[in-house]
């Protein structure tokens, strides 16, 4: 993670949202064997987020519809959900993934 992202997340005034889609993606990758080391993280994710005072952003019907209707070539359902949520919640995404620059969403890295 970049220093700018760490500083922003660590700032006491920053509201940090963690999408439920991120938990879904981690659990899926663990199940598929792509993240075998993530078992403990997945089992205790809610605890870790509470400890850091991060807020869980649920996936709502408006988020789901926006993700499904999102134009463009991005096929990854997790990324589409993050883009939709960032747009609707007027939130900034922390990512180094260049695909997000193709969408009208604020990115921090």
C-alpha positions in Angstrom: 0.0 0.0 0.0 1.3 3.4 -0.8 2.3 5.9 1.9 -0.5 8.3 0.7 -3.1 5.5 1.1 -1.7 4.5 4.6 -1.7 8.1 5.7 -5.3 8.7 4.5 -6.6 5.5 6.1 -4.7 6.3 9.4 -6.0 9.8 9.7 -8.4 10.0 12.5 -10.8 12.1 10.5 -11.1 9.6 7.6 -14.2 7.4 7.4 -12.9 4.0 6.1 -15.5 1.8 4.4 -14.8 -1.8 3.6 -17.1 -3.3 1.0 -18.8 -6.6 1.8 -17.7 -7.4 -1.8 -14.1 -7.5 -0.5 -15.0 -10.2 2.0 -16.9 -12.1 -0.7 -13.8 -11.9 -3.0 -11.4 -13.0 -0.3 -13.7 -16.0 0.6 -14.0 -16.9 -3.0 -10.3 -16.8 -3.6 -9.7 -18.8 -0.5 -12.2 -21.5 -1.5 -10.6 -21.7 -5.0 -7.1 -22.2 -3.4 -5.8 -18.8 -4.6 -5.4 -17.5 -1.1 -4.7 -20.5 1.1 -3.2 -18.3 3.8 -6.4 -16.3 4.3 -8.4 -18.7 6.4 -7.8 -16.9 9.7 -8.4 -13.5 8.1 -11.7 -14.7 6.6 -12.9 -16.2 9.9 -12.1 -13.1 11.9 -12.6 -10.3 9.3 -15.4 -8.6 11.1 -13.4 -8.5 14.3 -10.4 -7.1 12.6 -12.5 -4.4 10.9 -14.1 -3.4 14.2 -10.7 -3.2 15.9 -9.5 -0.8 13.2 -12.8 1.1 13.4 -13.5 0.4 9.7 -17.1 0.4 8.6 -18.6 -2.5 6.6 -20.3 -1.3 3.5 -23.1 -3.7 2.7 -24.1 -4.5 -0.8 -27.6 -3.1 -1.4 -30.0 -3.4 -4.3 -29.0 0.0 -5.7 -25.4 -1.1 -5.6 -26.2 -4.3 -7.3 -28.2 -2.7 -10.1 -25.5 -0.1 -10.7 -22.8 -2.8 -10.8 -24.9 -4.8 -13.3 -25.6 -1.8 -15.5 -22.0 -0.5 -15.4 -20.8 0.1 -18.9 -17.5 -0.9 -20.3 -15.4 -4.0 -20.6 -14.8 -4.7 -16.9 -16.0 -8.2 -16.3 -14.8 -8.9 -12.8 -18.0 -8.8 -10.6 -16.1 -7.8 -7.5 -14.5 -4.8 -9.2 -17.8 -3.8 -10.8 -19.4 -3.8 -7.3 -16.6 -1.7 -5.9 -16.9 0.8 -8.7 -20.7 1.0 -8.3 -20.4 1.4 -4.5 -17.7 4.1 -4.8 -19.9 6.0 -7.2 -23.1 5.8 -5.2 -21.5 6.4 -1.9 -19.2 9.2 -3.3 -16.2 7.3 -1.9 -12.7 7.0 -2.9 -11.2 3.6 -3.8 -7.8 2.6 -2.5 -6.3 0.5 -5.3 -3.3 0.3 -7.6 -5.4 -1.5 -10.2 -5.3 0.5 -13.4 -8.7 -0.7 -14.6 -10.5 1.6 -12.2 -9.1 4.6 -14.0 -11.4 3.7 -16.9 -14.4 4.6 -14.8 -15.6 7.8 -13.2 -14.5 7.0 -9.7 -11.9 8.6 -7.4 -8.9 6.4 -6.8 -6.1 6.8 -4.2 -2.8 5.0 -4.4 
